Amino acid sequence: MLPSNLEKTLFGVIATPVLHLADRHRVFSHLAANGPGTARDIATELSVDEDTLERILLVLTAFEVIRRTPTGHYSLPETVRPFVDPDDERYIGGFITHLVEETASRMPRLDAYLRHGKDSVDSPEPQPFASLYRSDQATRAFLNAMWDLSFAPSRELAALVGLAGTAHLVDVGGAGGPFAVAALHASPTLRATVFDLPRVQPYLEETRTAYGLGDRLAFAPGDFFTDDFPEGDCIAFGYILSDWPDHECLQLLRKAHRACQDHGRVLVMDRLFDDHRQGPLATSAMNLTMHLETQGRHRTADEFTGLLTKAGFAHCETHRSSGDKHVVIGYKNDPRPS
């Protein structure tokens, strides 16, 4: 018999599309709203084929995403429910869709990368974000995925960094505003500006209206490689630097240093490898995704500290959250007593 870790890796090719189908056909939202049910009851309510549904439910049971009783009733474990319930802020459905519809389509490229190297294979292709923003539909899907991936962790990160003394947050590449919104909720006197490509603006406007943030949340259009950043006392990079190689990260951090007020700081919020690069699993998997979808990679806390120091920041600290996204802070001037 296969070891369980090898078995789950082997059949992961089935598990993720099944997870996506259950989300798309509202199986999880039905269970979240109505509690346990049989395959027949769920299929009738959702107008789907009972036999196909039960087979999907059995796969999800084996992967411990849902539970099955001896009487054939299926339910969501409380540890899973928030992440698959569309009414919960921790919902990851948009990210699941991105993995299935975008990442999976790129997986065959890995063979060519192994044979010829990424730069050679990708050289005729458009820049990564030109592809991700290729249409209004693709842009919305990508921004939804980033929101689902970022909003709930951003609440903890905003509390972790402490924003009480911060006046103006500049969220570089802030997309639809998941961190900016979390920060504004955490500090009622804060103003925030999302700095991103012009085509992102309508989606940020939707966020501002949905959360009733008025003039506390602004948008500044621009390309962060060619345009200067707005000035602020806190410059944030939420899941941005992992998209780019070291030399371009250094360019962005030097621009952040110039835009940062003397008493200010920069926040680098990202997944971190452990010091020996043996995990975590999500960071290792997403590191491969960065290779497929962007030009970047994931790093250790020490690697980010090294980049911040080269960019001119005087003091750095790492703060780890309870999740898989953490923050490395670079202070423009050392705040510690001399």
Disulfide bonds with the S-S distance in Angstrom:
none
